[in-house]
Amino acid sequence: MIFFRVLLTFVFCVVSAYTLLVVSDHGLNLFSVFFGDMQKISWAGQFNLDFMFMLLFSAIWVMWRHHYSLSGIALGVVAFFGGAPFLCIYLLIQSFQAEGDVRIMLLGSERAGS
């Protein structure tokens, strides 16, 4: 579990630093670039479409894990728009709350039977 937690921390730091550099160079003009690449039917657009569906799966999993409660739906929206940085923080917190039990971390305590 320690390796996983270190990896989560590393990914969070790298993606956050990269994001800050991109924002400082290009501003917060994400959506027009993101969807513009998709409209071009290019490899960048293909990657964005693929990534968007991965974000959707992440959001659905977070909502499911929280039994589609209001807070779970809110976390799902944050997961969709927050991407890897959100998921890294979320999984890091869950790993400590689950005391390293992967089953509880992934399913939640109710579904894991704890």
C-alpha positions in Angstrom: 0.0 0.0 0.0 2.9 2.3 0.7 4.0 2.2 -3.0 0.4 3.0 -4.1 0.2 5.9 -1.8 3.6 7.2 -3.0 2.5 6.8 -6.6 -0.7 8.7 -5.9 1.3 11.5 -4.3 3.7 11.6 -7.2 1.0 11.7 -9.8 -0.9 14.4 -8.0 2.3 16.6 -7.7 3.3 16.0 -11.4 -0.1 16.7 -12.9 -0.7 19.7 -10.6 2.7 21.2 -11.5 2.1 20.6 -15.2 -1.4 22.1 -15.0 0.0 25.2 -13.3 2.5 25.6 -16.1 -0.1 25.2 -18.8 -2.5 27.6 -17.1 0.3 30.2 -16.7 1.1 29.9 -20.5 -2.3 29.4 -22.0 -4.9 30.6 -19.4 -8.0 28.7 -18.4 -9.2 28.2 -22.0 -9.5 24.4 -21.5 -12.9 23.6 -23.0 -12.6 25.3 -26.3 -9.2 23.6 -26.9 -10.5 20.2 -25.5 -13.6 20.1 -27.7 -11.9 21.9 -30.6 -9.4 19.0 -30.9 -12.3 16.6 -30.9 -14.0 18.5 -33.7 -10.8 18.3 -35.8 -11.0 14.4 -35.8 -7.4 14.3 -34.9 -5.3 12.1 -32.6 -5.4 14.9 -30.0 -9.2 14.7 -30.3 -9.2 10.9 -30.1 -7.2 11.2 -26.9 -9.5 13.8 -25.4 -12.6 11.7 -26.2 -11.0 8.6 -24.7 -9.9 10.6 -21.6 -13.4 12.1 -21.2 -14.9 8.6 -21.0 -12.3 7.6 -18.4 -13.3 10.6 -16.4 -17.0 9.5 -16.8 -16.1 6.0 -15.5 -14.3 7.6 -12.6 -17.3 9.8 -11.7 -19.7 6.9 -12.0 -17.5 4.7 -9.7 -17.3 7.5 -7.1 -21.1 8.0 -7.2 -21.7 4.3 -7.0 -19.3 3.9 -4.1 -21.3 6.5 -2.2 -24.6 4.9 -3.1 -25.6 7.7 -5.4 -26.2 9.9 -2.4 -26.3 13.7 -2.8 -22.7 13.9 -1.5 -21.7 11.0 -3.8 -23.2 12.8 -6.8 -21.3 16.0 -5.9 -18.1 14.0 -5.5 -18.8 12.4 -8.9 -19.1 15.8 -10.6 -15.8 16.8 -8.9 -14.2 13.5 -10.1 -15.3 14.2 -13.7 -13.9 17.7 -13.8 -11.1 17.2 -11.3 -9.5 14.3 -13.2 -6.3 12.6 -11.8 -5.6 15.2 -9.1 -9.0 14.6 -7.6 -8.8 10.8 -7.9 -5.3 10.8 -6.3 -6.5 12.8 -3.3 -9.7 10.7 -3.1 -7.9 7.4 -3.2 -5.2 8.5 -0.8 -7.9 9.5 1.8 -9.8 6.3 1.2 -6.7 4.2 1.6 -6.1 5.7 5.1 -9.8 5.5 6.1 -9.8 1.8 4.9 -6.6 1.2 6.9 -5.0 -0.2 3.7 -7.8 -2.7 3.0 -8.2 -2.5 -0.8 -11.6 -4.2 -0.8 -13.0 -1.5 1.5 -11.1 1.2 -0.4 -12.7 0.2 -3.7 -16.1 -1.0 -2.6 -16.8 1.1 0.5 -17.3 -0.3 3.9 -21.0 -1.3 3.4 -20.4 -3.3 0.2 -17.1 -4.8 1.6 -19.0 -6.1 4.6 -17.0 -4.2 7.2 
